[in-house]
Amino acid sequence: MTLFVYTVEQMRALEAAADRAGHTYDTMMERAGLAVADVITTRHNTDETRVVVLVGPGHNGGDGLVASRVLANRGYQVVAFLWRRPVDEPRSQAARQAGVSLIPLDGSEDGWRTLERALRRASVIVDALLGTGVSRPIGEPLSTLLERLRAAREQPPRRTSLVWAQTEPQHSLRPRGPTLVAVDLPTGLNAATGAVDPATVPADITVTFAGPKAGMLLPPGSDVIGELVVADIGIPTQVVSAAEHVGEFMSPDVAAALVPPRPRSGHKGTFGRVLVVGGSANFVGAPALAAEGAARSGAGLVTLAVPTVLASALTARPDLTSITWLMLPHDLGALRPEALNVLAEELPKYDALVVGMGLGQEPVTQAFVYKLLGLRAPEAPRPSIGFVRSPQQEPEEPVPNLPPTVLDADALNALAAFDGAWEEQLPAGRFVLTPHPGEMARLMGVNVSDVQARRLALARQQAKAWRQVVVLKGAFTVVAAPDGRVSVSPFAHPILATAGTGDVLAGLIGGLLAQGIPPFDAAAWAPISTGWPARF
């Protein structure tokens, strides 16, 4: 099933369209609450599991009441605290009839003490207080409620047992109190901008509905949602297809459909050849990681082109025994423009090129990058005196036609330092640019904070402006095409925040390009591959 990312306005329009089509708000609320209950059920058995549901006034609170009713019917001990929500409404009464204890929060000291006792005893807490409508700073009494919640979250587990160990998320690295499940999004997270109220309590799991909201994928919002679960609330496919959205939320199933078949009679030439160019005296391992990523993608042949001085350090690596080698001239480990003479003879043999990992930023190496890409800086005008002719410029050596090419790391830094409009000189649609936020900021001449605040919009904007596919790396990597398509990786995990993962990603994209996958599809598929270790 294809999932999409939505703005708040787009999600409201989608739900309204579903309601008009006969899939009512009440039905969607029932499906949402059931999804929250299912997530809790798959992680916590009923034995000694106490659930506290914090219920707010809107649809978010309604989802929480449905979840509390379903959990009570399944045998869980459930207590629901109602904030600004009547006890006598139909959903509250249905929950009570199922065995849920309903306690109104009236702001009294007795009420706060009752809440604190329940939170201390809870195994699971459900945050169903505020949804996507939050726009103002959180004030009293909600801020006091969230203070109590934060204190409960910071307490150590009530006990350590086999049951508890089985219910802890696999990626949890520290002891903590009850598991916090956010309904749609954590209270205080702005679903439009990603801004987080100081009172917000980060969730362990966020169960969102139909598709993520853009603010959940933007920092700092992406840091407080925990594990993201996207639940189907039954909106008809035809309604989803007709609705506006920010971009596609890439799933493993959709990504798998992009990979071409591998015939049994295939050979290494069938699955493409990749040339990886990178490395310098200070960055020996980066191109090797890219080459290994290209090999793991299924490419038939991978060649690593590095400064000659690096060969002795790399050829002995056991993980590179299937890699072939191309030695390039250098100055003290930095590639120089003459390396293009060697590459020019070899490039026609390859189906994809990956450039930039560990090149360094020496002027001689940046000159090599410009020459490889065929970039010419604008010449300063030469004054002519009388009838004396200006000397003719020496003819440039022909630049080889490049296959589909990934530009990563120091190749991007070279573009940022280029004195001219490089985007106008690169052939449109032939390149995949893979900047992290710092490189994106340098390419655009802005601050990193500006990039992070508008990741989805800027990736789309610059893909169109640069006429190339852009892969803006980071939590929930964004891939954008010049035609406006956007794909967002579903993975955001600290295990990927380490040196070398970007090099592997560049190699994977290059390997997929070599197998004939179009640039946007290759770039959208590759982050799914690098996310597997974080997910499983």
Secondary structure, DSSP 8 states (H G I E B T S, - for coil): --EEEB-HHHHHHHHHHHHHTT--HHHHHHHHHHHHHHHHHHH--STT-EEEEEE-SSHHHHHHHHHHHHHHHTT-EEEEEESS--TTSHHHHHHHHTT-EEEE--S-HHHHHHHHHHHHH-SEEEEES--TT--S---TTHHHHHHHHHHHHHS--S---HHHHHHS-TT--S--SSEEEEESS-TTB-TTT--B-TT----SEEEEESS-BGGGGSTTGGGTS-EEEEE-----HHHHHHS--SEEE--HHHHHHHS----TT--TTTT-EEEEE--BTTB-HHHHHHHHHHHHTT-SEEEEEEEGGGHHHHTT-GGGTT-EEEEE-EETTEE-TTHHHHHHHHGGG-SEEEE-TT----HHHHHHHHHHHT-----------TT----------------SEEE-THHHHHHHH-SS-HHHHS-TTSEEE---HHHHHHHHTS-HHHHHHTHHHHHHHHHHHHTSEEEE-STT-EEE-TTS-EEE-S---GGG-STTHHHHHHHHHHHHHHTT--HHHHHHHHHHHHHHHHH-
